[in-house]
């Protein structure tokens, strides 16, 4: 999240970095969690997998 504010504002002005916008960082984190099946470890992923199988809803 700190990369979104680089360069740090000078003399009372706030600047944001459009390349490292906080939305990109959050989206990357969600993609990593989804592709590594983090729900099987930290959530209800195993239970949900038994309910819907390995389809698109997994």
C-alpha distance matrix in Angstrom:
0.0 3.8 5.4 5.5 7.6 9.7 12.6 12.4 15.0 18.5 21.4 19.8 18.3 14.8 13.6 11.0 10.7 12.3 12.0 8.3 8.1 5.8 9.3 9.8 7.2 8.6 12.0 12.0 11.4 14.3 16.4 16.3 17.3 20.0 21.5 21.8 23.6 21.4 23.4 26.5 25.1 23.1 24.7 27.7 27.5 30.9 32.6 31.3 32.3 35.8 36.0 34.9 35.5 33.5 33.4 30.7 29.7 28.8
3.8 0.0 3.8 5.3 5.6 7.0 9.7 9.3 12.3 15.5 18.6 17.5 16.3 13.1 12.0 10.1 10.0 12.6 12.4 9.0 9.6 8.6 12.3 12.5 10.2 12.3 15.4 15.0 14.8 17.9 19.7 19.3 20.6 23.4 24.6 24.8 26.8 24.6 26.8 29.7 28.1 26.2 28.0 31.2 31.0 34.3 36.1 34.9 35.8 39.3 39.6 38.6 39.0 37.0 36.9 34.2 33.4 32.4
5.4 3.8 0.0 3.8 5.4 5.3 8.3 9.4 12.5 15.8 19.2 18.5 16.6 13.4 11.3 8.9 7.4 9.9 9.0 5.8 7.6 8.0 11.4 10.7 9.0 12.0 14.4 13.7 14.4 17.5 18.7 18.5 20.5 22.9 23.7 24.3 26.6 24.9 27.3 30.2 28.9 27.3 29.1 32.1 31.4 34.7 36.7 35.3 35.8 39.5 39.8 38.4 38.7 36.3 36.1 33.3 32.9 32.0
5.5 5.3 3.8 0.0 3.8 5.7 8.5 9.3 11.5 15.1 18.2 17.0 14.7 11.1 9.0 5.9 5.2 7.3 7.8 4.9 4.7 5.5 9.0 9.2 8.5 11.0 13.3 13.6 14.5 17.1 18.5 19.1 20.8 22.9 24.1 25.1 27.1 25.5 27.5 30.6 29.7 27.8 29.2 31.9 31.4 34.9 36.6 34.9 35.7 39.3 39.3 37.8 38.4 36.1 35.6 32.5 32.0 31.5
7.6 5.6 5.4 3.8 0.0 3.8 5.9 5.7 7.8 11.4 14.5 13.4 11.4 8.1 6.4 4.9 5.9 9.2 10.4 8.2 8.0 8.8 12.3 13.0 12.2 14.4 17.0 17.3 18.0 20.6 22.2 22.6 24.2 26.5 27.7 28.5 30.5 28.7 30.7 33.8 32.6 30.5 32.0 34.9 34.6 38.1 39.7 38.1 39.1 42.7 42.6 41.3 41.9 39.8 39.2 36.2 35.5 35.0
9.7 7.0 5.3 5.7 3.8 0.0 3.0 4.9 7.9 10.9 14.5 14.3 12.3 9.8 7.3 6.5 5.8 9.6 10.0 8.4 9.7 11.3 14.6 14.4 13.6 16.5 18.7 18.4 19.4 22.4 23.5 23.6 25.6 27.9 28.7 29.5 31.8 30.2 32.5 35.4 34.1 32.4 34.2 37.1 36.5 39.9 41.8 40.2 40.9 44.5 44.7 43.2 43.6 41.2 40.8 37.8 37.4 36.8
12.6 9.7 8.3 8.5 5.9 3.0 0.0 3.8 6.3 8.6 12.3 12.8 10.8 9.0 6.6 7.2 7.1 10.8 11.6 10.9 12.0 13.9 17.1 16.9 16.5 19.4 21.5 21.2 22.4 25.3 26.3 26.5 28.6 30.8 31.5 32.4 34.8 33.1 35.5 38.4 37.1 35.4 37.1 40.1 39.5 42.9 44.8 43.2 43.8 47.5 47.6 46.1 46.5 44.0 43.5 40.5 40.2 39.6
12.4 9.3 9.4 9.3 5.7 4.9 3.8 0.0 3.8 6.5 9.9 10.0 8.8 7.2 6.5 8.0 9.3 13.1 14.3 12.9 13.4 14.5 18.0 18.4 17.6 20.0 22.6 22.6 23.3 26.1 27.6 27.7 29.4 31.9 32.9 33.5 35.6 33.7 35.8 38.8 37.3 35.3 37.0 40.1 39.9 43.3 45.0 43.5 44.5 48.1 48.1 46.9 47.4 45.2 44.8 41.8 41.2 40.6
15.0 12.3 12.5 11.5 7.8 7.9 6.3 3.8 0.0 3.8 6.8 6.5 5.0 4.5 5.3 8.3 10.7 14.1 16.1 15.2 14.9 16.2 19.4 20.3 20.0 22.1 24.6 25.1 25.8 28.3 30.0 30.5 32.0 34.2 35.5 36.3 38.3 36.3 38.2 41.4 40.0 37.8 39.3 42.2 42.2 45.7 47.2 45.6 46.7 50.3 50.1 48.8 49.6 47.5 46.8 43.7 43.0 42.7
18.5 15.5 15.8 15.1 11.4 10.9 8.6 6.5 3.8 0.0 3.8 5.6 5.5 7.3 8.4 11.7 13.8 17.2 19.2 18.6 18.6 19.9 23.1 23.9 23.6 25.8 28.3 28.6 29.4 32.0 33.6 34.0 35.6 37.9 39.1 39.8 41.9 39.9 41.8 45.0 43.5 41.3 42.9 45.8 45.8 49.3 50.8 49.3 50.4 54.0 53.8 52.5 53.3 51.2 50.5 47.4 46.7 46.4
21.4 18.6 19.2 18.2 14.5 14.5 12.3 9.9 6.8 3.8 0.0 3.8 5.7 8.7 10.9 14.5 17.1 20.2 22.5 21.9 21.5 22.6 25.7 27.0 26.7 28.6 31.2 31.8 32.4 34.9 36.7 37.2 38.5 40.9 42.2 43.0 44.8 42.8 44.5 47.7 46.2 43.9 45.3 48.2 48.4 51.9 53.3 51.8 53.1 56.6 56.3 55.1 56.1 54.1 53.3 50.2 49.3 49.2
19.8 17.5 18.5 17.0 13.4 14.3 12.8 10.0 6.5 5.6 3.8 0.0 3.8 6.6 9.8 13.2 16.3 19.2 21.9 21.0 20.0 20.7 23.7 25.4 25.2 26.6 29.3 30.3 30.8 32.9 35.0 35.7 36.8 39.0 40.7 41.5 43.1 40.9 42.4 45.7 44.4 41.8 43.0 45.8 46.2 49.8 51.0 49.4 50.9 54.3 53.9 52.8 53.9 52.1 51.3 48.1 47.0 47.0
18.3 16.3 16.6 14.7 11.4 12.3 10.8 8.8 5.0 5.5 5.7 3.8 0.0 3.8 6.5 10.1 13.3 15.9 18.7 18.3 17.2 18.4 21.1 22.7 22.9 24.5 26.8 27.9 28.8 30.8 32.6 33.6 34.9 36.9 38.4 39.5 41.2 39.3 40.9 44.2 43.1 40.7 41.7 44.5 44.6 48.2 49.4 47.6 49.0 52.5 52.0 50.7 51.7 49.8 48.8 45.5 44.7 44.8
14.8 13.1 13.4 11.1 8.1 9.8 9.0 7.2 4.5 7.3 8.7 6.6 3.8 0.0 3.8 6.8 10.2 12.8 15.7 14.9 13.6 14.6 17.4 19.0 19.2 20.7 23.1 24.2 25.0 27.1 28.9 29.9 31.2 33.1 34.7 35.8 37.4 35.6 37.1 40.5 39.4 37.0 38.1 40.8 40.8 44.5 45.7 43.9 45.2 48.7 48.2 46.9 48.0 46.0 45.1 41.8 41.0 41.0
13.6 12.0 11.3 9.0 6.4 7.3 6.6 6.5 5.3 8.4 10.9 9.8 6.5 3.8 0.0 3.8 6.8 9.5 12.2 11.9 11.1 12.9 15.6 16.6 17.1 19.1 21.1 22.0 23.2 25.4 26.8 27.8 29.5 31.3 32.6 33.9 35.7 34.2 35.9 39.2 38.3 36.2 37.3 39.9 39.7 43.2 44.7 42.7 43.8 47.4 47.0 45.4 46.3 44.1 43.2 39.9 39.3 39.3
11.0 10.1 8.9 5.9 4.9 6.5 7.2 8.0 8.3 11.7 14.5 13.2 10.1 6.8 3.8 0.0 3.8 6.2 9.0 8.5 7.3 9.5 12.0 12.8 13.5 15.6 17.4 18.3 19.7 21.8 23.1 24.2 26.0 27.6 28.9 30.3 32.2 30.8 32.5 35.8 35.1 33.1 34.1 36.6 36.2 39.8 41.3 39.3 40.2 43.9 43.5 41.9 42.6 40.4 39.4 36.1 35.7 35.7
10.7 10.0 7.4 5.2 5.9 5.8 7.1 9.3 10.7 13.8 17.1 16.3 13.3 10.2 6.8 3.8 0.0 3.8 5.5 5.6 5.9 9.0 11.3 11.0 11.9 14.6 16.0 16.3 18.2 20.4 21.2 22.2 24.4 26.0 26.8 28.3 30.5 29.4 31.4 34.6 33.9 32.2 33.4 36.0 35.2 38.6 40.4 38.3 38.9 42.7 42.5 40.7 41.2 38.7 37.8 34.6 34.4 34.3
12.3 12.6 9.9 7.3 9.2 9.6 10.8 13.1 14.1 17.2 20.2 19.2 15.9 12.8 9.5 6.2 3.8 0.0 3.8 5.6 5.1 8.8 9.8 9.2 11.2 13.8 14.2 15.0 17.4 19.1 19.6 21.1 23.4 24.5 25.3 27.2 29.3 28.5 30.5 33.6 33.4 31.9 32.7 34.9 33.9 37.4 39.1 36.8 37.3 41.0 40.7 38.6 39.1 36.6 35.4 32.0 32.1 32.2
12.0 12.4 9.0 7.8 10.4 10.0 11.6 14.3 16.1 19.2 22.5 21.9 18.7 15.7 12.2 9.0 5.5 3.8 0.0 3.8 5.7 9.2 10.0 8.1 9.8 13.0 13.1 12.9 15.6 17.7 17.6 18.8 21.5 22.6 22.9 24.8 27.2 26.7 28.9 31.9 31.6 30.4 31.5 33.8 32.5 35.8 37.8 35.5 35.7 39.5 39.5 37.3 37.5 34.7 33.8 30.6 30.9 30.7
8.3 9.0 5.8 4.9 8.2 8.4 10.9 12.9 15.2 18.6 21.9 21.0 18.3 14.9 11.9 8.5 5.6 5.6 3.8 0.0 3.8 6.3 8.2 6.5 6.8 10.2 11.2 10.9 13.0 15.5 15.9 16.7 19.1 20.8 21.4 22.8 25.1 24.1 26.4 29.4 28.8 27.5 28.8 31.3 30.2 33.6 35.5 33.5 33.9 37.6 37.7 35.9 36.1 33.5 32.9 29.8 29.8 29.3
8.1 9.6 7.6 4.7 8.0 9.7 12.0 13.4 14.9 18.6 21.5 20.0 17.2 13.6 11.1 7.3 5.9 5.1 5.7 3.8 0.0 3.8 5.4 5.5 6.8 9.0 10.2 11.2 13.0 14.8 15.9 17.3 19.1 20.5 21.7 23.4 25.2 24.1 25.9 29.2 28.8 27.0 27.9 30.3 29.5 33.1 34.7 32.5 33.2 36.9 36.7 34.9 35.5 33.2 32.2 29.0 28.7 28.6
5.8 8.6 8.0 5.5 8.8 11.3 13.9 14.5 16.2 19.9 22.6 20.7 18.4 14.6 12.9 9.5 9.0 8.8 9.2 6.3 3.8 0.0 3.8 5.5 5.1 6.2 8.6 9.9 10.7 12.5 14.3 15.5 16.8 18.5 20.2 21.5 23.0 21.5 23.1 26.5 25.9 23.9 24.8 27.2 26.8 30.4 31.8 29.9 30.9 34.5 34.2 32.7 33.5 31.5 30.7 27.6 26.8 26.6
9.3 12.3 11.4 9.0 12.3 14.6 17.1 18.0 19.4 23.1 25.7 23.7 21.1 17.4 15.6 12.0 11.3 9.8 10.0 8.2 5.4 3.8 0.0 3.8 5.4 5.1 6.0 8.5 9.9 10.6 12.2 14.3 15.4 16.4 18.3 20.1 21.3 20.3 21.6 25.0 25.0 23.1 23.5 25.5 24.9 28.5 29.9 27.6 28.5 32.1 31.6 29.9 30.8 28.8 27.7 24.4 23.8 23.8
9.8 12.5 10.7 9.2 13.0 14.4 16.9 18.4 20.3 23.9 27.0 25.4 22.7 19.0 16.6 12.8 11.0 9.2 8.1 6.5 5.5 5.5 3.8 0.0 3.8 5.5 5.1 6.1 8.6 9.9 10.5 12.3 14.3 15.3 16.4 18.4 20.1 19.5 21.3 24.5 24.5 23.1 23.8 25.9 24.7 28.2 29.9 27.6 28.1 31.8 31.7 29.7 30.2 27.7 26.8 23.6 23.5 23.3
7.2 10.2 9.0 8.5 12.2 13.6 16.5 17.6 20.0 23.6 26.7 25.2 22.9 19.2 17.1 13.5 11.9 11.2 9.8 6.8 6.8 5.1 5.4 3.8 0.0 3.8 5.5 5.2 6.3 8.8 10.0 10.8 12.6 14.4 15.6 16.8 18.7 17.5 19.6 22.7 22.2 20.7 21.9 24.4 23.4 26.8 28.8 26.9 27.4 31.1 31.2 29.6 30.0 27.6 27.2 24.3 23.9 23.1
8.6 12.3 12.0 11.0 14.4 16.5 19.4 20.0 22.1 25.8 28.6 26.6 24.5 20.7 19.1 15.6 14.6 13.8 13.0 10.2 9.0 6.2 5.1 5.5 3.8 0.0 3.8 5.4 5.1 6.3 8.7 10.0 10.7 12.4 14.4 15.7 16.9 15.4 17.0 20.4 20.0 18.2 19.0 21.3 20.6 24.2 25.8 23.9 24.7 28.4 28.3 26.8 27.5 25.5 25.0 22.2 21.2 20.6
12.0 15.4 14.4 13.3 17.0 18.7 21.5 22.6 24.6 28.3 31.2 29.3 26.8 23.1 21.1 17.4 16.0 14.2 13.1 11.2 10.2 8.6 6.0 5.1 5.5 3.8 0.0 3.8 5.4 5.1 6.2 8.6 9.9 10.5 12.2 14.3 15.5 15.0 16.5 19.8 20.1 18.7 19.1 21.0 19.7 23.3 24.9 22.6 23.1 26.8 26.6 24.8 25.3 23.0 22.2 19.2 18.7 18.4
12.0 15.0 13.7 13.6 17.3 18.4 21.2 22.6 25.1 28.6 31.8 30.3 27.9 24.2 22.0 18.3 16.3 15.0 12.9 10.9 11.2 9.9 8.5 6.1 5.2 5.4 3.8 0.0 3.8 5.5 5.1 6.2 8.7 9.9 10.6 12.3 14.4 13.9 16.2 19.0 19.1 18.3 19.3 21.4 19.8 23.0 25.1 23.1 23.1 26.9 27.2 25.4 25.4 22.8 22.5 19.8 19.7 18.7
11.4 14.8 14.4 14.5 18.0 19.4 22.4 23.3 25.8 29.4 32.4 30.8 28.8 25.0 23.2 19.7 18.2 17.4 15.6 13.0 13.0 10.7 9.9 8.6 6.3 5.1 5.4 3.8 0.0 3.8 5.5 5.2 6.3 8.7 10.1 10.8 12.5 11.2 13.5 16.4 16.0 14.9 16.2 18.6 17.4 20.7 22.8 21.2 21.5 25.2 25.7 24.3 24.4 22.2 22.3 19.9 19.2 17.8
14.3 17.9 17.5 17.1 20.6 22.4 25.3 26.1 28.3 32.0 34.9 32.9 30.8 27.1 25.4 21.8 20.4 19.1 17.7 15.5 14.8 12.5 10.6 9.9 8.8 6.3 5.1 5.5 3.8 0.0 3.8 5.4 5.1 6.1 8.6 10.1 10.8 9.9 11.4 14.7 15.0 13.8 14.2 16.1 14.8 18.3 20.1 18.1 18.6 22.3 22.4 20.9 21.3 19.3 19.1 16.6 15.6 14.5
16.4 19.7 18.7 18.5 22.2 23.5 26.3 27.6 30.0 33.6 36.7 35.0 32.6 28.9 26.8 23.1 21.2 19.6 17.6 15.9 15.9 14.3 12.2 10.5 10.0 8.7 6.2 5.1 5.5 3.8 0.0 3.8 5.4 5.1 6.1 8.5 10.0 10.4 12.4 15.0 15.8 15.5 16.0 17.5 15.4 18.5 20.7 18.5 18.2 22.0 22.4 20.4 20.3 17.7 17.5 14.9 14.9 13.7
16.3 19.3 18.5 19.1 22.6 23.6 26.5 27.7 30.5 34.0 37.2 35.7 33.6 29.9 27.8 24.2 22.2 21.1 18.8 16.7 17.3 15.5 14.3 12.3 10.8 10.0 8.6 6.2 5.2 5.4 3.8 0.0 3.8 5.5 5.3 6.1 8.6 8.5 11.4 13.6 13.7 13.8 15.1 17.1 15.0 17.7 20.4 18.8 18.3 22.0 23.0 21.4 20.8 18.3 18.8 16.9 16.7 14.7
17.3 20.6 20.5 20.8 24.2 25.6 28.6 29.4 32.0 35.6 38.5 36.8 34.9 31.2 29.5 26.0 24.4 23.4 21.5 19.1 19.1 16.8 15.4 14.3 12.6 10.7 9.9 8.7 6.3 5.1 5.4 3.8 0.0 3.8 5.7 5.5 6.3 5.3 7.8 10.4 10.6 10.2 11.3 13.4 11.6 14.6 17.1 15.7 15.6 19.2 20.2 19.0 18.8 16.7 17.5 15.8 14.9 12.7
20.0 23.4 22.9 22.9 26.5 27.9 30.8 31.9 34.2 37.9 40.9 39.0 36.9 33.1 31.3 27.6 26.0 24.5 22.6 20.8 20.5 18.5 16.4 15.3 14.4 12.4 10.5 9.9 8.7 6.1 5.1 5.5 3.8 0.0 3.8 5.6 5.3 6.5 7.8 10.2 11.7 11.8 11.8 12.9 10.4 13.4 15.7 13.7 13.3 17.1 17.7 16.0 15.8 13.5 13.9 12.1 11.4 9.4
21.5 24.6 23.7 24.1 27.7 28.7 31.5 32.9 35.5 39.1 42.2 40.7 38.4 34.7 32.6 28.9 26.8 25.3 22.9 21.4 21.7 20.2 18.3 16.4 15.6 14.4 12.2 10.6 10.1 8.6 6.1 5.3 5.7 3.8 0.0 3.8 5.5 7.8 10.0 11.3 12.8 13.8 14.4 15.3 12.3 14.6 17.4 15.5 14.2 17.9 19.1 17.1 16.1 13.2 13.9 12.5 12.9 10.5
21.8 24.8 24.3 25.1 28.5 29.5 32.4 33.5 36.3 39.8 43.0 41.5 39.5 35.8 33.9 30.3 28.3 27.2 24.8 22.8 23.4 21.5 20.1 18.4 16.8 15.7 14.3 12.3 10.8 10.1 8.5 6.1 5.5 5.6 3.8 0.0 3.8 5.4 8.5 9.1 9.8 11.4 12.7 14.1 11.2 13.1 16.3 15.3 14.0 17.4 19.2 17.9 16.6 14.1 15.7 15.0 14.9 11.8
23.6 26.8 26.6 27.1 30.5 31.8 34.8 35.6 38.3 41.9 44.8 43.1 41.2 37.4 35.7 32.2 30.5 29.3 27.2 25.1 25.2 23.0 21.3 20.1 18.7 16.9 15.5 14.4 12.5 10.8 10.0 8.6 6.3 5.3 5.5 3.8 0.0 3.8 5.4 5.8 7.7 9.3 9.7 10.6 7.4 9.4 12.5 11.5 10.4 13.9 15.5 14.6 13.6 11.6 13.4 13.1 12.2 8.9
21.4 24.6 24.9 25.5 28.7 30.2 33.1 33.7 36.3 39.9 42.8 40.9 39.3 35.6 34.2 30.8 29.4 28.5 26.7 24.1 24.1 21.5 20.3 19.5 17.5 15.4 15.0 13.9 11.2 9.9 10.4 8.5 5.3 6.5 7.8 5.4 3.8 0.0 3.8 5.4 5.4 6.1 7.5 9.6 7.7 10.1 13.0 12.5 12.4 15.6 17.1 16.8 16.3 14.9 16.7 16.1 14.6 11.6
23.4 26.8 27.3 27.5 30.7 32.5 35.5 35.8 38.2 41.8 44.5 42.4 40.9 37.1 35.9 32.5 31.4 30.5 28.9 26.4 25.9 23.1 21.6 21.3 19.6 17.0 16.5 16.2 13.5 11.4 12.4 11.4 7.8 7.8 10.0 8.5 5.4 3.8 0.0 3.8 5.3 5.1 4.4 5.9 4.4 7.4 9.6 9.2 9.8 12.9 14.0 14.2 14.3 13.7 15.3 14.9 12.8 9.9
26.5 29.7 30.2 30.6 33.8 35.4 38.4 38.8 41.4 45.0 47.7 45.7 44.2 40.5 39.2 35.8 34.6 33.6 31.9 29.4 29.2 26.5 25.0 24.5 22.7 20.4 19.8 19.0 16.4 14.7 15.0 13.6 10.4 10.2 11.3 9.1 5.8 5.4 3.8 0.0 3.8 6.0 5.9 6.4 4.2 5.1 8.3 9.0 8.7 11.2 13.3 13.8 13.2 12.9 15.3 15.8 14.0 10.6
25.1 28.1 28.9 29.7 32.6 34.1 37.1 37.3 40.0 43.5 46.2 44.4 43.1 39.4 38.3 35.1 33.9 33.4 31.6 28.8 28.8 25.9 25.0 24.5 22.2 20.0 20.1 19.1 16.0 15.0 15.8 13.7 10.6 11.7 12.8 9.8 7.7 5.4 5.3 3.8 0.0 3.8 6.0 8.2 7.4 8.2 11.1 12.3 12.4 14.6 16.7 17.5 17.0 16.6 19.0 19.3 17.4 14.1
23.1 26.2 27.3 27.8 30.5 32.4 35.4 35.3 37.8 41.3 43.9 41.8 40.7 37.0 36.2 33.1 32.2 31.9 30.4 27.5 27.0 23.9 23.1 23.1 20.7 18.2 18.7 18.3 14.9 13.8 15.5 13.8 10.2 11.8 13.8 11.4 9.3 6.1 5.1 6.0 3.8 0.0 3.8 7.3 7.9 9.8 11.7 12.6 13.7 16.0 17.4 18.4 18.6 18.4 20.3 20.0 17.7 14.9
24.7 28.0 29.1 29.2 32.0 34.2 37.1 37.0 39.3 42.9 45.3 43.0 41.7 38.1 37.3 34.1 33.4 32.7 31.5 28.8 27.9 24.8 23.5 23.8 21.9 19.0 19.1 19.3 16.2 14.2 16.0 15.1 11.3 11.8 14.4 12.7 9.7 7.5 4.4 5.9 6.0 3.8 0.0 3.8 5.6 8.0 8.9 9.5 11.4 13.5 14.4 15.5 16.3 16.6 18.2 18.0 15.2 12.8
27.7 31.2 32.1 31.9 34.9 37.1 40.1 40.1 42.2 45.8 48.2 45.8 44.5 40.8 39.9 36.6 36.0 34.9 33.8 31.3 30.3 27.2 25.5 25.9 24.4 21.3 21.0 21.4 18.6 16.1 17.5 17.1 13.4 12.9 15.3 14.1 10.6 9.6 5.9 6.4 8.2 7.3 3.8 0.0 3.8 5.7 5.4 6.1 8.5 10.2 10.8 12.3 13.4 14.4 16.0 16.3 13.2 11.0
27.5 31.0 31.4 31.4 34.6 36.5 39.5 39.9 42.2 45.8 48.4 46.2 44.6 40.8 39.7 36.2 35.2 33.9 32.5 30.2 29.5 26.8 24.9 24.7 23.4 20.6 19.7 19.8 17.4 14.8 15.4 15.0 11.6 10.4 12.3 11.2 7.4 7.7 4.4 4.2 7.4 7.9 5.6 3.8 0.0 3.8 5.5 5.1 5.9 8.6 9.8 10.4 10.8 11.1 13.0 13.4 10.9 8.0
30.9 34.3 34.7 34.9 38.1 39.9 42.9 43.3 45.7 49.3 51.9 49.8 48.2 44.5 43.2 39.8 38.6 37.4 35.8 33.6 33.1 30.4 28.5 28.2 26.8 24.2 23.3 23.0 20.7 18.3 18.5 17.7 14.6 13.4 14.6 13.1 9.4 10.1 7.4 5.1 8.2 9.8 8.0 5.7 3.8 0.0 3.8 5.5 5.0 6.4 8.8 10.2 9.8 10.8 13.5 14.9 12.7 9.7
32.6 36.1 36.7 36.6 39.7 41.8 44.8 45.0 47.2 50.8 53.3 51.0 49.4 45.7 44.7 41.3 40.4 39.1 37.8 35.5 34.7 31.8 29.9 29.9 28.8 25.8 24.9 25.1 22.8 20.1 20.7 20.4 17.1 15.7 17.4 16.3 12.5 13.0 9.6 8.3 11.1 11.7 8.9 5.4 5.5 3.8 0.0 3.8 5.4 5.3 6.5 9.1 9.9 12.0 14.0 15.5 12.7 10.6
31.3 34.9 35.3 34.9 38.1 40.2 43.2 43.5 45.6 49.3 51.8 49.4 47.6 43.9 42.7 39.3 38.3 36.8 35.5 33.5 32.5 29.9 27.6 27.6 26.9 23.9 22.6 23.1 21.2 18.1 18.5 18.8 15.7 13.7 15.5 15.3 11.5 12.5 9.2 9.0 12.3 12.6 9.5 6.1 5.1 5.5 3.8 0.0 3.8 5.4 5.0 6.3 7.9 9.7 11.0 12.0 9.0 7.4
32.3 35.8 35.8 35.7 39.1 40.9 43.8 44.5 46.7 50.4 53.1 50.9 49.0 45.2 43.8 40.2 38.9 37.3 35.7 33.9 33.2 30.9 28.5 28.1 27.4 24.7 23.1 23.1 21.5 18.6 18.2 18.3 15.6 13.3 14.2 14.0 10.4 12.4 9.8 8.7 12.4 13.7 11.4 8.5 5.9 5.0 5.4 3.8 0.0 3.8 5.4 5.4 5.0 6.6 8.8 10.7 8.7 6.1
35.8 39.3 39.5 39.3 42.7 44.5 47.5 48.1 50.3 54.0 56.6 54.3 52.5 48.7 47.4 43.9 42.7 41.0 39.5 37.6 36.9 34.5 32.1 31.8 31.1 28.4 26.8 26.9 25.2 22.3 22.0 22.0 19.2 17.1 17.9 17.4 13.9 15.6 12.9 11.2 14.6 16.0 13.5 10.2 8.6 6.4 5.3 5.4 3.8 0.0 3.8 5.8 5.5 8.5 10.8 13.4 11.5 9.6
36.0 39.6 39.8 39.3 42.6 44.7 47.6 48.1 50.1 53.8 56.3 53.9 52.0 48.2 47.0 43.5 42.5 40.7 39.5 37.7 36.7 34.2 31.6 31.7 31.2 28.3 26.6 27.2 25.7 22.4 22.4 23.0 20.2 17.7 19.1 19.2 15.5 17.1 14.0 13.3 16.7 17.4 14.4 10.8 9.8 8.8 6.5 5.0 5.4 3.8 0.0 3.8 6.0 9.4 10.4 12.5 10.0 9.4
34.9 38.6 38.4 37.8 41.3 43.2 46.1 46.9 48.8 52.5 55.1 52.8 50.7 46.9 45.4 41.9 40.7 38.6 37.3 35.9 34.9 32.7 29.9 29.7 29.6 26.8 24.8 25.4 24.3 20.9 20.4 21.4 19.0 16.0 17.1 17.9 14.6 16.8 14.2 13.8 17.5 18.4 15.5 12.3 10.4 10.2 9.1 6.3 5.4 5.8 3.8 0.0 3.8 6.6 6.7 8.8 6.9 6.9
35.5 39.0 38.7 38.4 41.9 43.6 46.5 47.4 49.6 53.3 56.1 53.9 51.7 48.0 46.3 42.6 41.2 39.1 37.5 36.1 35.5 33.5 30.8 30.2 30.0 27.5 25.3 25.4 24.4 21.3 20.3 20.8 18.8 15.8 16.1 16.6 13.6 16.3 14.3 13.2 17.0 18.6 16.3 13.4 10.8 9.8 9.9 7.9 5.0 5.5 6.0 3.8 0.0 3.8 5.7 8.9 8.3 7.0
33.5 37.0 36.3 36.1 39.8 41.2 44.0 45.2 47.5 51.2 54.1 52.1 49.8 46.0 44.1 40.4 38.7 36.6 34.7 33.5 33.2 31.5 28.8 27.7 27.6 25.5 23.0 22.8 22.2 19.3 17.7 18.3 16.7 13.5 13.2 14.1 11.6 14.9 13.7 12.9 16.6 18.4 16.6 14.4 11.1 10.8 12.0 9.7 6.6 8.5 9.4 6.6 3.8 0.0 3.8 6.9 7.6 5.7
33.4 36.9 36.1 35.6 39.2 40.8 43.5 44.8 46.8 50.5 53.3 51.3 48.8 45.1 43.2 39.4 37.8 35.4 33.8 32.9 32.2 30.7 27.7 26.8 27.2 25.0 22.2 22.5 22.3 19.1 17.5 18.8 17.5 13.9 13.9 15.7 13.4 16.7 15.3 15.3 19.0 20.3 18.2 16.0 13.0 13.5 14.0 11.0 8.8 10.8 10.4 6.7 5.7 3.8 0.0 3.8 5.4 5.6
30.7 34.2 33.3 32.5 36.2 37.8 40.5 41.8 43.7 47.4 50.2 48.1 45.5 41.8 39.9 36.1 34.6 32.0 30.6 29.8 29.0 27.6 24.4 23.6 24.3 22.2 19.2 19.8 19.9 16.6 14.9 16.9 15.8 12.1 12.5 15.0 13.1 16.1 14.9 15.8 19.3 20.0 18.0 16.3 13.4 14.9 15.5 12.0 10.7 13.4 12.5 8.8 8.9 6.9 3.8 0.0 3.8 5.4
29.7 33.4 32.9 32.0 35.5 37.4 40.2 41.2 43.0 46.7 49.3 47.0 44.7 41.0 39.3 35.7 34.4 32.1 30.9 29.8 28.7 26.8 23.8 23.5 23.9 21.2 18.7 19.7 19.2 15.6 14.9 16.7 14.9 11.4 12.9 14.9 12.2 14.6 12.8 14.0 17.4 17.7 15.2 13.2 10.9 12.7 12.7 9.0 8.7 11.5 10.0 6.9 8.3 7.6 5.4 3.8 0.0 3.8
28.8 32.4 32.0 31.5 35.0 36.8 39.6 40.6 42.7 46.4 49.2 47.0 44.8 41.0 39.3 35.7 34.3 32.2 30.7 29.3 28.6 26.6 23.8 23.3 23.1 20.6 18.4 18.7 17.8 14.5 13.7 14.7 12.7 9.4 10.5 11.8 8.9 11.6 9.9 10.6 14.1 14.9 12.8 11.0 8.0 9.7 10.6 7.4 6.1 9.6 9.4 6.9 7.0 5.7 5.6 5.4 3.8 0.0
